[in-house]
Amino acid sequence: MKIDFSGRVVMVTGASRGIGREIARRFSDSGARVVVHFHKDSQAAEQTMADLCGNSHLMVSADLSDAAAVGNLAEKSIFIFNLSFPSPGVNGDLIHLRIIRPQITLDLVE
């Protein structure tokens, strides 16, 4: 099943390699504009950008352990993509921001 993300912007943290790169690619394949986050490896992030469909994506570096850097990452993404967040009741539109944080449970076997 393929979900259409055309016209949507998706931020993928850790998108420079591994699972993050594949998630970014899949969103791109589904029509999303992708914010490719990386911390230090800009060459790997550039490779992710090259793997994405289309050309309206953004590559941004940020240290996610630094609250100010996370705020700058969000502000830059909002500015570059000209995203607006209308107030509920102004025109009936609501913007839903979702933070998806996968939870991994490891069962240790002794």
C-alpha positions, 0 to 999 in steps of 0.5 A, spaced: 500 500 500 502 506 498 500 513 501 500 519 497 504 524 501 504 529 495 504 537 497 507 535 504 513 536 508 516 530 512 523 531 516 527 525 517 532 525 523 538 521 522 537 521 514 544 521 512 544 513 512 541 507 514 534 506 516 533 514 516 536 514 509 531 509 507 525 512 510 527 519 507 527 515 500 520 512 501 517 519 503 520 522 497 517 516 493 511 517 495 511 525 493 513 528 500 518 534 500 523 531 505 528 535 510 534 531 510 537 532 517 544 530 519 549 531 524 556 531 522 556 527 515 555 532 510 557 527 504 552 522 507 547 527 507 548 529 500 548 522 498 541 521 501 539 527 497 541 524 491 537 518 492 531 522 493 526 523 487 524 530 485 529 536 487 525 540 492 528 537 498 532 540 504 539 538 507 540 541 514 545 539 520 543 540 527 545 536 534 539 534 536 542 534 543 542 541 543 535 544 544 537 551 540 539 547 534 533 543 534 529 550 534 533 552 529 532 546 525 525 547 525 525 554 524 529 553 517 525 548 515 519 552 516 522 558 513 525 555 507 518 551 505 514 557 507 510 553 511 504 556 515 500 554 521 493 558 521 490 559 527 484 554 528 477 558 527 480 563 522 479 559 516 477 552 519 484 549 517 488 545 522 495 543 522 497 537 525 504 536 527 506 529 529 513 527 532 514 520 531 519 516 536 519 509 535 520 505 541 524 499 541 524 494 547 530 489 547 529 482 551 535 480 554 536 473 555 541 470 560 
